[in-house]
């Protein structure tokens, strides 16, 4: 009887622990972020080093300083002229796929362009809320949707075919500033959910996105072979060719890799949680020009 009572009491304490952890341990300290400022609201103090090509050239010496190279936020890799890499091949492949399927099934381009076959500049407005579909759409989600609707196929998010088409569409907005609205409606709701996820600790290591990408965290310090930098401006170069993994990596796959590093169960590309995170991350790139293709 005493043994059973001890087990029952222990079980009650075990059940009660998550509520305490949720309050005290499962949220990383928050930083004030003004969505209206976009990329200029960067809280790392490094924006001045990479805000435009002239700034990158001015602070080029940081690239040779292993302790401070992270302050360039990788943007030095985006302005190298005539730097050919596999991302360019992915753009060409994406263009071929779009033209091929448009020839076979006219209307594919119009679907990608939400009614217009002119695809230039559309990537700068994603993610966006689609009233007809009643949900927030990422650019990769648009590619998947149109493949199903027009082609009767399924170019799944995260697949090479989807990634190449998405990168091609992104390249058609190269140099244009990202501009999404998160101040009202479903986009604001997605932004707030994404912000919550950014600060939520998960996994065996009890890490949050903010554990690596906010002041006073691991940001700027070496984490194995990487030095985490500011999240501001990051979305501008995704999808990007990732040399360590040898593929074009879409943003949701980057989220997957981060969750694995946190020792948390990753979600599939296109998951609603990733969509919310993408809205939040993209708002932190508002006003910053798209670079596609890029390499990291």
N, C-alpha and C positions, 0 to 999 in steps of 0.2 A: 504493500500500500504506500509506504514512504517512498519507495523507489519510483512508483508511478506518479506520485505527487511532485517529486523532484523533477521528473521529466516534463510534466505538464507546466510547472512554473518556468522551467528553462525554455520551453517552447514559446510561452507568452512573452518572455523577454526577447527572444529571437525575433518574434513577429513585430515587436514594438520598435526595434532598432532602426529599420528603414525610415520611419517617420522622423526620428531624431537626426539621422544622417542627411535626409533631404533638407532639413532646416539648417544644419550647421556645417555640413561638409560637401554637399553635392552641387554647390554653386560657386563658381569662381568670382572673386570681387569684380564688380562692374566698373566700367569707365564711361564717362559721359561722351556720347557720340551724337552729333547733330546731323541727321540725314540730309538737311538742306545744304550742308557744306560739301557733301560728297568727298572726293579724294583730298580736298584741301583741309578736311577736318582731321587728318592723320595725327594720331596721338603719340607717334614714335619720335617726332622731331627730325625725321630723316627726309621728309618730303622735299625740302629745299635742295637735296642732293640729286633728285631724279625727276623733278617735276616737268622738265623738258630737255631736249637734246643738248642745249647749251649748258644746262646745269650738270648734266652727266659728263660733259667734256670738262667743265670747270673742276669737278671733284674726281677726275679720273684717277688721281693718285690713290684714292681709297681702294681701288680695285687691286692694288698690289699689297695692301695691308690686310693680312689674314684676320686681324682682330676687328677691323672695321668695315670689311668688304660687304657685310650684310646691310650696311646703311644705304647701299646703292639699290637694294631691293631687286637685284637681278636685271634692272632696266638697262644696264650697260650692254646686255646681250641683245636688246631689242633694236638698237640703232646702228649696229654694224652693217655697213653697206656691202652689197655683193657677197654676203655670207650665205652660201648655199648649204642647206641641210635637208634631211628627209621630210621636214614639214612642208617644203615646197612641192615635193612629189605627192604628198597627201592632198594638197590643194588642187593639183592637176588631176588627180584621181577623182576627187569630189566633183570637179567641173565636168569631167567626162561622164560621170554617173548621172548628174542632173540633166545634161543634154541628151544622154542616151534615153533616159526614161521619159523625158519630155517628148522626144521623137516618137517613142512607142505609145505613150499615154498622154496626149496633150491635156494640159491642165495641172500637171505636176508643179510647174513653176508658179502658176497662179495660186495654187494651194499654199506653197511655201511662202509666197508673198501676201497671204491673206487677201487674195482677190486681185493682186497685181503681179504681172510677170517680171516687173522691174525689181530685182532683188538687191540692188545697191542701197546700202545704208540701213537695211532692216535690222541687222544684228545689233546695232547701237541702241535699239529700243527694247531688247529682251533682257530679262523676262518681262512679260506683260500679261494682263488679264484679258482673256478672250471671252467676251460676253456670250457669243454663240455656243461655245463649249462649256461655259460656266466654270472655268478654272484658270489658274495661273499657268501659263505656258512658258517653258524654256525653249531655246532655239532647237535643242536636241529633241525635245518633245514634239515640236512642230514637224521636224523631219520624220519622226516615227508616225505621227498622226497622218501626214500626207501619204506616206508609203502605204498605210492601211486603206485610207479612203480612196486614193486615186489608182494606186498600182496593185492593190489587193495582195500586198506583201507586208512584211514586218521588218523594217530596219530598226531593230531594238536599240534603245539608248545604251551607249557604252560599247556597241559593236563597232568594228573597224569601218564598215560601210557608213553607219550613222555619223561616226566621228569625222570621216573624211568629207562628207557632205556638209556637216556643221562647220568644219574648218573653212571650207570653200565659201560658205555664206558669210562667215566672219571676215574673210579676206576682202569681201566686197564692201566692207565698212572700214577697211584699213585707214587709220588716220582720223577717223571721225570720233568725237567724244561720246562716251557712254552717257545715256540720259534716260533713266527710268524714273517714274513717279511712284513714291511710296508714302505719300502724305494723306491718302484717303482710300476708302473701300477695301476690297480684297487684297490689294497690293500692300496696304498698310498692315493689314492683319497678318499677311505672310511675313512681312518685315519683322514684326514684333515676335512672331513665333521663331523666326530664324535667329533673332537676337537672343532669345531665351536659350536656344540650342547652342549658340556660340559660347555661352557661359556655363552650360550644364556639364558637370563632371560625369564621365562614364568609364566603363571598362575596369579591368583589374588594376590599372595604374591610377585610376581616379583622376584622369586628365580631362580637361575641356579644351576646345579650340583656343580659348583665351589663355590656357596654361603655357602656350608657346608663342602667342601673337599679341601680347599686351605688355605695356611697360611694367617692369618689376617681375616679369615671369622669365621663362627660358629665352625669350626673344633677345637676340644679340649674343647668346651664349651657345657654345658648341654642344650639339646633341648628336652623339655618335659622329657621323660624317656630314651632318648638316647644321646650319646655323639659322634658326627661324627668324623671319623678318616680319615687317608690318603686313597686315592683311589688306591695307589700302592700296588700290591700284592693281591688285593681283588678277582680277577677272579680265582685265584688258587684254591679256595674252593667252587666255584659254579659248579653245583647246590648244595645247602646246605640244611640241615634240619633246618628249622626255628622254634624254640620252641614257639615263641609268636603267630605264626599262625597255628602251628601244621601240617605242610606239607613240602614236599620238594619244595624249591623255586628255580626256574631257574632265571638266571640273568635278563631276560626281565620282569619277574614278579616283581623283585626288582625295576627295572626302573618304572614300573607301580605304585608301592606303593609310590615311591618318588614323582612322578607327582601328585598323589592324595594329598600328604602332601603339595605340592606346590599350591594346589587348581587349578591344570591344568588338562585338559582332557587327560587321559592316552590313549596310543595306544595299539594295540593288540600285543601279543608276535609274533615275526617274522616280524614286521613292518620294512621297510628299514631304518628308523631313528634309531631304536634300534640296527639293525645290525651294522650301522656305529659307534654307541656308544660302542658296544661290541668290535669292532676292536680297538678303541681308548683305552678302559679300559684294554683289553688284552695286548696291547703293554706295558702298565705300569706294567704288571706282567711278562714280558719277563725275563727269567733267574731264575724265582722263581718256586720251585717244586709244583706240583699238590698235593692237599690233598683231597682225596675222599674215603669214605663219611666224611663230616664235620658237625658240628652243631654250630648254633649261637643263 
